[in-house]
Amino acid sequence: MVINPTYLAQRTRSSVNWSDAKRRVIHSYRDWLRAAPEVQTMYSLNLPVSTLRSKVRQEYERHRYVNQLKTVDVLLFNSHQEFQETLNYWKQATHVLKYFRAEEDPKARLPSNFINGFLEVCHICS
């Protein structure tokens, strides 16, 4: 496998208006959905492609109601950066699996507050 650092490279740009931002978000979302089978194969993930696509949808839905154009541009830049690093195989499997930690390991969730976390650890130790 030949690594080409300019593969998937894009120039940083700002959205002209909301319709341009919407078009760019949909394009980015579709790129992630199309790449899901390749990501599963590259990183030898024991997750079905549907789970990968659901996680992509969840990440995009998390930012659905952002109402500042510059924030959308930053989110698009970060999304493309993750996309490029993932498809260029610049990550390790653990970097990709960090998005699925809560689904795989229910104990990986953070406690609701310090005392609950402390008591859980004390309970495990005793």
NULO-314925 format. One record per atom (N, C-alpha, C): residue number from 1; atom name; x, y, z. Coordinates in pm, whole numbers, always signed. Example, Ala and Ser with C-alpha at 12.3 -4.5 7.8 and 13.67 -1.06 7.14 Angstrom:
+-----+------+--------+--------+--------+
: pos : site :     xx :     yy :     zz :
+-----+------+--------+--------+--------+
:   1 :    N :  +1319 :   -569 :   +780 :
:   1 :   CA :  +1230 :   -450 :   +780 :
:   1 :    C :  +1320 :   -330 :   +780 :
:   2 :    N :  +1285 :   -225 :   +708 :
:   2 :   CA :  +1367 :   -106 :   +714 :
:   2 :    C :  +1290 :     +3 :   +787 :
+-----+------+--------+--------+--------+
//
This chain:
+-----+------+--------+--------+--------+
: pos : site :     xx :     yy :     zz :
+-----+------+--------+--------+--------+
:   1 :    N :    +84 :   -118 :     +0 :
:   1 :   CA :     +0 :     +0 :     +0 :
:   1 :    C :    +88 :   +124 :     +0 :
:   2 :    N :    +74 :   +206 :    -99 :
:   2 :   CA :   +152 :   +328 :   -112 :
:   2 :    C :    +77 :   +441 :    -44 :
:   3 :    N :   +145 :   +511 :    +43 :
:   3 :   CA :    +81 :   +622 :   +113 :
:   3 :    C :   +108 :   +749 :    +35 :
:   4 :    N :     +3 :   +815 :     -4 :
:   4 :   CA :    +11 :   +941 :    -76 :
:   4 :    C :    -47 :  +1049 :    +15 :
:   5 :    N :    +36 :  +1135 :    +73 :
:   5 :   CA :    -14 :  +1232 :   +170 :
:   5 :    C :   -113 :  +1332 :   +111 :
:   6 :    N :   -113 :  +1350 :    -18 :
:   6 :   CA :   -206 :  +1445 :    -77 :
:   6 :    C :   -338 :  +1380 :   -117 :
:   7 :    N :   -351 :  +1248 :    -96 :
:   7 :   CA :   -477 :  +1181 :   -125 :
:   7 :    C :   -587 :  +1240 :    -37 :
:   8 :    N :   -692 :  +1280 :    -97 :
:   8 :   CA :   -807 :  +1341 :    -29 :
:   8 :    C :   -780 :  +1481 :    +26 :
:   9 :    N :   -667 :  +1541 :     -6 :
:   9 :   CA :   -637 :  +1675 :    +43 :
:   9 :    C :   -731 :  +1777 :    -21 :
:  10 :    N :   -771 :  +1874 :    +58 :
:  10 :   CA :   -857 :  +1982 :    +11 :
:  10 :    C :   -804 :  +2113 :    +66 :
:  11 :    N :   -833 :  +2218 :     -6 :
:  11 :   CA :   -799 :  +2350 :    +45 :
:  11 :    C :   -904 :  +2391 :   +147 :
:  12 :    N :   -861 :  +2460 :   +248 :
:  12 :   CA :   -953 :  +2511 :   +349 :
:  12 :    C :  -1034 :  +2624 :   +287 :
:  13 :    N :  -1165 :  +2619 :   +310 :
:  13 :   CA :  -1249 :  +2726 :   +256 :
:  13 :    C :  -1364 :  +2751 :   +348 :
:  14 :    N :  -1424 :  +2867 :   +331 :
:  14 :   CA :  -1541 :  +2906 :   +409 :
:  14 :    C :  -1664 :  +2896 :   +321 :
:  15 :    N :  -1775 :  +2867 :   +383 :
:  15 :   CA :  -1902 :  +2860 :   +310 :
:  15 :    C :  -1946 :  +3002 :   +276 :
:  16 :    N :  -1999 :  +3017 :   +157 :
:  16 :   CA :  -2046 :  +3148 :   +112 :
:  16 :    C :  -2176 :  +3186 :   +183 :
:  17 :    N :  -2267 :  +3088 :   +193 :
:  17 :   CA :  -2396 :  +3111 :   +258 :
:  17 :    C :  -2447 :  +2978 :   +312 :
:  18 :    N :  -2568 :  +2978 :   +367 :
:  18 :   CA :  -2621 :  +2857 :   +429 :
:  18 :    C :  -2647 :  +2745 :   +328 :
:  19 :    N :  -2686 :  +2779 :   +207 :
:  19 :   CA :  -2711 :  +2674 :   +108 :
:  19 :    C :  -2579 :  +2607 :    +68 :
:  20 :    N :  -2472 :  +2685 :    +60 :
:  20 :   CA :  -2341 :  +2628 :    +30 :
:  20 :    C :  -2295 :  +2539 :   +145 :
:  21 :    N :  -2317 :  +2583 :   +268 :
:  21 :   CA :  -2279 :  +2502 :   +384 :
:  21 :    C :  -2358 :  +2372 :   +387 :
:  22 :    N :  -2486 :  +2380 :   +358 :
:  22 :   CA :  -2571 :  +2260 :   +357 :
:  22 :    C :  -2521 :  +2160 :   +252 :
:  23 :    N :  -2487 :  +2211 :   +135 :
:  23 :   CA :  -2436 :  +2125 :    +28 :
:  23 :    C :  -2306 :  +2057 :    +70 :
:  24 :    N :  -2219 :  +2134 :   +134 :
:  24 :   CA :  -2091 :  +2079 :   +179 :
:  24 :    C :  -2110 :  +1974 :   +289 :
:  25 :    N :  -2204 :  +1998 :   +380 :
:  25 :   CA :  -2230 :  +1902 :   +488 :
:  25 :    C :  -2284 :  +1772 :   +430 :
:  26 :    N :  -2378 :  +1782 :   +337 :
:  26 :   CA :  -2435 :  +1661 :   +275 :
:  26 :    C :  -2327 :  +1585 :   +198 :
:  27 :    N :  -2240 :  +1656 :   +130 :
:  27 :   CA :  -2130 :  +1591 :    +56 :
:  27 :    C :  -2037 :  +1517 :   +153 :
:  28 :    N :  -2004 :  +1582 :   +264 :
:  28 :   CA :  -1917 :  +1519 :   +364 :
:  28 :    C :  -1983 :  +1396 :   +425 :
:  29 :    N :  -2110 :  +1408 :   +456 :
:  29 :   CA :  -2186 :  +1297 :   +514 :
:  29 :    C :  -2189 :  +1178 :   +419 :
:  30 :    N :  -2214 :  +1203 :   +293 :
:  30 :   CA :  -2218 :  +1095 :   +195 :
:  30 :    C :  -2081 :  +1031 :   +174 :
:  31 :    N :  -1976 :  +1111 :   +181 :
:  31 :   CA :  -1841 :  +1056 :   +171 :
:  31 :    C :  -1815 :   +956 :   +284 :
:  32 :    N :  -1855 :   +992 :   +406 :
:  32 :   CA :  -1837 :   +902 :   +519 :
:  32 :    C :  -1919 :   +774 :   +501 :
:  33 :    N :  -2043 :   +788 :   +455 :
:  33 :   CA :  -2127 :   +669 :   +438 :
:  33 :    C :  -2070 :   +576 :   +331 :
:  34 :    N :  -2022 :   +632 :   +223 :
:  34 :   CA :  -1964 :   +550 :   +117 :
:  34 :    C :  -1835 :   +481 :   +161 :
:  35 :    N :  -1761 :   +544 :   +250 :
:  35 :   CA :  -1632 :   +490 :   +293 :
:  35 :    C :  -1646 :   +387 :   +405 :
:  36 :    N :  -1763 :   +372 :   +462 :
:  36 :   CA :  -1780 :   +281 :   +577 :
:  36 :    C :  -1732 :   +138 :   +549 :
:  37 :    N :  -1767 :    +76 :   +436 :
:  37 :   CA :  -1716 :    -60 :   +412 :
:  37 :    C :  -1563 :    -66 :   +402 :
:  38 :    N :  -1505 :    +36 :   +342 :
:  38 :   CA :  -1359 :    +40 :   +329 :
:  38 :    C :  -1293 :    +57 :   +466 :
:  39 :    N :  -1351 :   +141 :   +552 :
:  39 :   CA :  -1297 :   +161 :   +686 :
:  39 :    C :  -1305 :    +31 :   +765 :
:  40 :    N :  -1416 :    -39 :   +753 :
:  40 :   CA :  -1432 :   -167 :   +823 :
:  40 :    C :  -1324 :   -266 :   +780 :
:  41 :    N :  -1299 :   -273 :   +650 :
:  41 :   CA :  -1198 :   -365 :   +597 :
:  41 :    C :  -1056 :   -323 :   +636 :
:  42 :    N :  -1024 :   -194 :   +620 :
:  42 :   CA :   -889 :   -145 :   +648 :
:  42 :    C :   -848 :   -168 :   +793 :
:  43 :    N :   -940 :   -142 :   +884 :
:  43 :   CA :   -906 :   -150 :  +1026 :
:  43 :    C :   -949 :   -282 :  +1089 :
:  44 :    N :   -997 :   -375 :  +1009 :
:  44 :   CA :  -1039 :   -508 :  +1057 :
:  44 :    C :  -1132 :   -497 :  +1177 :
:  45 :    N :  -1235 :   -415 :  +1163 :
:  45 :   CA :  -1328 :   -391 :  +1272 :
:  45 :    C :  -1429 :   -505 :  +1281 :
:  46 :    N :  -1459 :   -547 :  +1403 :
:  46 :   CA :  -1559 :   -651 :  +1425 :
:  46 :    C :  -1697 :   -588 :  +1442 :
:  47 :    N :  -1724 :   -485 :  +1367 :
:  47 :   CA :  -1852 :   -416 :  +1371 :
:  47 :    C :  -1913 :   -421 :  +1231 :
:  48 :    N :  -2044 :   -438 :  +1222 :
:  48 :   CA :  -2105 :   -436 :  +1089 :
:  48 :    C :  -2102 :   -295 :  +1030 :
:  49 :    N :  -2109 :   -288 :   +899 :
:  49 :   CA :  -2106 :   -159 :   +830 :
:  49 :    C :  -2223 :    -72 :   +876 :
:  50 :    N :  -2336 :   -135 :   +906 :
:  50 :   CA :  -2452 :    -57 :   +951 :
:  50 :    C :  -2423 :    +16 :  +1082 :
:  51 :    N :  -2344 :    -43 :  +1169 :
:  51 :   CA :  -2307 :    +22 :  +1294 :
:  51 :    C :  -2217 :   +142 :  +1267 :
:  52 :    N :  -2124 :   +127 :  +1175 :
:  52 :   CA :  -2038 :   +240 :  +1138 :
:  52 :    C :  -2122 :   +354 :  +1082 :
:  53 :    N :  -2214 :   +322 :   +995 :
:  53 :   CA :  -2299 :   +426 :   +936 :
:  53 :    C :  -2390 :   +490 :  +1040 :
:  54 :    N :  -2437 :   +412 :  +1134 :
:  54 :   CA :  -2520 :   +469 :  +1242 :
:  54 :    C :  -2440 :   +566 :  +1327 :
:  55 :    N :  -2315 :   +533 :  +1353 :
:  55 :   CA :  -2230 :   +623 :  +1431 :
:  55 :    C :  -2203 :   +751 :  +1355 :
:  56 :    N :  -2182 :   +741 :  +1225 :
:  56 :   CA :  -2162 :   +861 :  +1143 :
:  56 :    C :  -2287 :   +948 :  +1152 :
:  57 :    N :  -2402 :   +887 :  +1138 :
:  57 :   CA :  -2528 :   +962 :  +1147 :
:  57 :    C :  -2541 :  +1029 :  +1283 :
:  58 :    N :  -2508 :   +957 :  +1387 :
:  58 :   CA :  -2516 :  +1010 :  +1523 :
:  58 :    C :  -2425 :  +1131 :  +1540 :
:  59 :    N :  -2304 :  +1124 :  +1486 :
:  59 :   CA :  -2211 :  +1236 :  +1497 :
:  59 :    C :  -2261 :  +1359 :  +1422 :
:  60 :    N :  -2320 :  +1338 :  +1305 :
:  60 :   CA :  -2374 :  +1451 :  +1230 :
:  60 :    C :  -2499 :  +1507 :  +1297 :
:  61 :    N :  -2582 :  +1421 :  +1352 :
:  61 :   CA :  -2702 :  +1467 :  +1423 :
:  61 :    C :  -2666 :  +1546 :  +1548 :
:  62 :    N :  -2555 :  +1515 :  +1608 :
:  62 :   CA :  -2513 :  +1585 :  +1728 :
:  62 :    C :  -2494 :  +1735 :  +1703 :
:  63 :    N :  -2457 :  +1770 :  +1581 :
:  63 :   CA :  -2431 :  +1910 :  +1544 :
:  63 :    C :  -2538 :  +1966 :  +1452 :
:  64 :    N :  -2653 :  +1904 :  +1450 :
:  64 :   CA :  -2759 :  +1943 :  +1357 :
:  64 :    C :  -2805 :  +2087 :  +1373 :
:  65 :    N :  -2813 :  +2135 :  +1496 :
:  65 :   CA :  -2872 :  +2266 :  +1522 :
:  65 :    C :  -2769 :  +2376 :  +1544 :
:  66 :    N :  -2650 :  +2358 :  +1490 :
:  66 :   CA :  -2550 :  +2464 :  +1495 :
:  66 :    C :  -2601 :  +2576 :  +1405 :
:  67 :    N :  -2601 :  +2699 :  +1457 :
:  67 :   CA :  -2659 :  +2808 :  +1381 :
:  67 :    C :  -2561 :  +2920 :  +1349 :
:  68 :    N :  -2432 :  +2890 :  +1352 :
:  68 :   CA :  -2331 :  +2987 :  +1312 :
:  68 :    C :  -2252 :  +2929 :  +1196 :
:  69 :    N :  -2245 :  +3005 :  +1090 :
:  69 :   CA :  -2181 :  +2957 :   +967 :
:  69 :    C :  -2033 :  +2924 :   +989 :
:  70 :    N :  -1964 :  +3005 :  +1065 :
:  70 :   CA :  -1821 :  +2979 :  +1089 :
:  70 :    C :  -1802 :  +2850 :  +1170 :
:  71 :    N :  -1893 :  +2821 :  +1260 :
:  71 :   CA :  -1884 :  +2696 :  +1337 :
:  71 :    C :  -1905 :  +2577 :  +1246 :
:  72 :    N :  -1998 :  +2588 :  +1153 :
:  72 :   CA :  -2022 :  +2481 :  +1057 :
:  72 :    C :  -1897 :  +2458 :   +973 :
:  73 :    N :  -1831 :  +2566 :   +933 :
:  73 :   CA :  -1708 :  +2553 :   +855 :
:  73 :    C :  -1599 :  +2481 :   +933 :
:  74 :    N :  -1586 :  +2511 :  +1061 :
:  74 :   CA :  -1486 :  +2444 :  +1145 :
:  74 :    C :  -1521 :  +2295 :  +1159 :
:  75 :    N :  -1648 :  +2266 :  +1181 :
:  75 :   CA :  -1690 :  +2126 :  +1192 :
:  75 :    C :  -1665 :  +2050 :  +1062 :
:  76 :    N :  -1689 :  +2114 :   +949 :
:  76 :   CA :  -1661 :  +2051 :   +820 :
:  76 :    C :  -1511 :  +2026 :   +803 :
:  77 :    N :  -1431 :  +2123 :   +842 :
:  77 :   CA :  -1286 :  +2105 :   +834 :
:  77 :    C :  -1241 :  +1986 :   +919 :
:  78 :    N :  -1291 :  +1980 :  +1043 :
:  78 :   CA :  -1254 :  +1869 :  +1132 :
:  78 :    C :  -1302 :  +1735 :  +1079 :
:  79 :    N :  -1421 :  +1734 :  +1020 :
:  79 :   CA :  -1474 :  +1611 :   +962 :
:  79 :    C :  -1386 :  +1563 :   +847 :
:  80 :    N :  -1348 :  +1656 :   +761 :
:  80 :   CA :  -1264 :  +1616 :   +648 :
:  80 :    C :  -1126 :  +1573 :   +695 :
:  81 :    N :  -1075 :  +1638 :   +798 :
:  81 :   CA :   -946 :  +1598 :   +852 :
:  81 :    C :   -952 :  +1455 :   +905 :
:  82 :    N :  -1056 :  +1421 :   +980 :
:  82 :   CA :  -1075 :  +1285 :  +1030 :
:  82 :    C :  -1090 :  +1187 :   +913 :
:  83 :    N :  -1165 :  +1228 :   +812 :
:  83 :   CA :  -1188 :  +1143 :   +695 :
:  83 :    C :  -1056 :  +1113 :   +625 :
:  84 :    N :   -976 :  +1216 :   +603 :
:  84 :   CA :   -848 :  +1197 :   +535 :
:  84 :    C :   -753 :  +1110 :   +619 :
:  85 :    N :   -746 :  +1134 :   +748 :
:  85 :   CA :   -658 :  +1054 :   +832 :
:  85 :    C :   -704 :   +909 :   +839 :
:  86 :    N :   -835 :   +888 :   +838 :
:  86 :   CA :   -887 :   +752 :   +844 :
:  86 :    C :   -860 :   +676 :   +716 :
:  87 :    N :   -890 :   +736 :   +603 :
:  87 :   CA :   -874 :   +665 :   +476 :
:  87 :    C :   -729 :   +656 :   +430 :
:  88 :    N :   -643 :   +743 :   +479 :
:  88 :   CA :   -501 :   +731 :   +447 :
:  88 :    C :   -430 :   +634 :   +540 :
:  89 :    N :   -504 :   +576 :   +632 :
:  89 :   CA :   -453 :   +479 :   +729 :
:  89 :    C :   -346 :   +542 :   +817 :
:  90 :    N :   -370 :   +666 :   +858 :
:  90 :   CA :   -279 :   +733 :   +949 :
:  90 :    C :   -320 :   +710 :  +1093 :
:  91 :    N :   -425 :   +634 :  +1115 :
:  91 :   CA :   -473 :   +605 :  +1250 :
:  91 :    C :   -450 :   +458 :  +1280 :
:  92 :    N :   -460 :   +427 :  +1407 :
:  92 :   CA :   -459 :   +288 :  +1447 :
:  92 :    C :   -602 :   +248 :  +1477 :
:  93 :    N :   -624 :   +119 :  +1488 :
:  93 :   CA :   -761 :    +70 :  +1512 :
:  93 :    C :   -819 :   +127 :  +1640 :
:  94 :    N :   -736 :   +149 :  +1740 :
:  94 :   CA :   -788 :   +205 :  +1866 :
:  94 :    C :   -841 :   +346 :  +1847 :
:  95 :    N :   -782 :   +422 :  +1756 :
:  95 :   CA :   -830 :   +558 :  +1730 :
:  95 :    C :   -969 :   +554 :  +1667 :
:  96 :    N :   -993 :   +457 :  +1584 :
:  96 :   CA :  -1125 :   +445 :  +1521 :
:  96 :    C :  -1226 :   +389 :  +1621 :
:  97 :    N :  -1183 :   +294 :  +1703 :
:  97 :   CA :  -1274 :   +231 :  +1798 :
:  97 :    C :  -1313 :   +322 :  +1914 :
:  98 :    N :  -1242 :   +432 :  +1934 :
:  98 :   CA :  -1278 :   +520 :  +2045 :
:  98 :    C :  -1419 :   +577 :  +2027 :
:  99 :    N :  -1467 :   +586 :  +1904 :
:  99 :   CA :  -1603 :   +635 :  +1880 :
:  99 :    C :  -1709 :   +533 :  +1922 :
: 100 :    N :  -1669 :   +408 :  +1936 :
: 100 :   CA :  -1764 :   +301 :  +1967 :
: 100 :    C :  -1747 :   +247 :  +2109 :
: 101 :    N :  -1669 :   +313 :  +2189 :
: 101 :   CA :  -1637 :   +264 :  +2323 :
: 101 :    C :  -1763 :   +241 :  +2407 :
: 102 :    N :  -1855 :   +331 :  +2407 :
: 102 :   CA :  -1976 :   +318 :  +2490 :
: 102 :    C :  -2062 :   +201 :  +2445 :
: 103 :    N :  -2067 :   +173 :  +2314 :
: 103 :   CA :  -2147 :    +62 :  +2264 :
: 103 :    C :  -2084 :    -72 :  +2299 :
: 104 :    N :  -1951 :    -78 :  +2297 :
: 104 :   CA :  -1884 :   -205 :  +2321 :
: 104 :    C :  -1869 :   -237 :  +2469 :
: 105 :    N :  -1838 :   -138 :  +2549 :
: 105 :   CA :  -1810 :   -161 :  +2689 :
: 105 :    C :  -1895 :    -68 :  +2776 :
: 106 :    N :  -2000 :   -121 :  +2837 :
: 106 :   CA :  -2083 :    -34 :  +2920 :
: 106 :    C :  -2008 :    +25 :  +3039 :
: 107 :    N :  -1899 :    -37 :  +3082 :
: 107 :   CA :  -1821 :    +16 :  +3194 :
: 107 :    C :  -1734 :   +135 :  +3152 :
: 108 :    N :  -1722 :   +160 :  +3022 :
: 108 :   CA :  -1639 :   +269 :  +2975 :
: 108 :    C :  -1707 :   +405 :  +2992 :
: 109 :    N :  -1834 :   +407 :  +3029 :
: 109 :   CA :  -1904 :   +534 :  +3047 :
: 109 :    C :  -1848 :   +606 :  +3170 :
: 110 :    N :  -1859 :   +735 :  +3169 :
: 110 :   CA :  -1812 :   +813 :  +3282 :
: 110 :    C :  -1921 :   +816 :  +3390 :
: 111 :    N :  -1882 :   +818 :  +3516 :
: 111 :   CA :  -1983 :   +829 :  +3622 :
: 111 :    C :  -2050 :   +965 :  +3619 :
: 112 :    N :  -2169 :   +972 :  +3676 :
: 112 :   CA :  -2244 :  +1097 :  +3673 :
: 112 :    C :  -2180 :  +1206 :  +3757 :
: 113 :    N :  -2111 :  +1169 :  +3865 :
: 113 :   CA :  -2039 :  +1268 :  +3945 :
: 113 :    C :  -1920 :  +1200 :  +4014 :
: 114 :    N :  -1841 :  +1278 :  +4084 :
: 114 :   CA :  -1719 :  +1227 :  +4145 :
: 114 :    C :  -1749 :  +1120 :  +4250 :
: 115 :    N :  -1845 :  +1145 :  +4335 :
: 115 :   CA :  -1874 :  +1052 :  +4445 :
: 115 :    C :  -1917 :   +916 :  +4391 :
: 116 :    N :  -2005 :   +915 :  +4290 :
: 116 :   CA :  -2048 :   +787 :  +4232 :
: 116 :    C :  -1929 :   +712 :  +4172 :
: 117 :    N :  -1842 :   +783 :  +4103 :
: 117 :   CA :  -1723 :   +720 :  +4047 :
: 117 :    C :  -1632 :   +666 :  +4155 :
: 118 :    N :  -1614 :   +743 :  +4259 :
: 118 :   CA :  -1529 :   +700 :  +4370 :
: 118 :    C :  -1586 :   +577 :  +4438 :
: 119 :    N :  -1717 :   +577 :  +4461 :
: 119 :   CA :  -1780 :   +462 :  +4526 :
: 119 :    C :  -1776 :   +337 :  +4439 :
: 120 :    N :  -1789 :   +355 :  +4307 :
: 120 :   CA :  -1779 :   +239 :  +4216 :
: 120 :    C :  -1640 :   +177 :  +4224 :
: 121 :    N :  -1536 :   +260 :  +4226 :
: 121 :   CA :  -1399 :   +211 :  +4234 :
: 121 :    C :  -1375 :   +144 :  +4369 :
: 122 :    N :  -1427 :   +205 :  +4477 :
: 122 :   CA :  -1411 :   +146 :  +4611 :
: 122 :    C :  -1483 :    +12 :  +4620 :
: 123 :    N :  -1597 :     +3 :  +4555 :
: 123 :   CA :  -1674 :   -123 :  +4557 :
: 123 :    C :  -1599 :   -234 :  +4483 :
: 124 :    N :  -1531 :   -198 :  +4374 :
: 124 :   CA :  -1455 :   -297 :  +4297 :
: 124 :    C :  -1334 :   -344 :  +4376 :
: 125 :    N :  -1270 :   -252 :  +4448 :
: 125 :   CA :  -1150 :   -287 :  +4524 :
: 125 :    C :  -1180 :   -376 :  +4644 :
: 126 :    N :  -1295 :   -364 :  +4705 :
: 126 :   CA :  -1322 :   -441 :  +4826 :
: 126 :    C :  -1373 :   -580 :  +4799 :
+-----+------+--------+--------+--------+
//
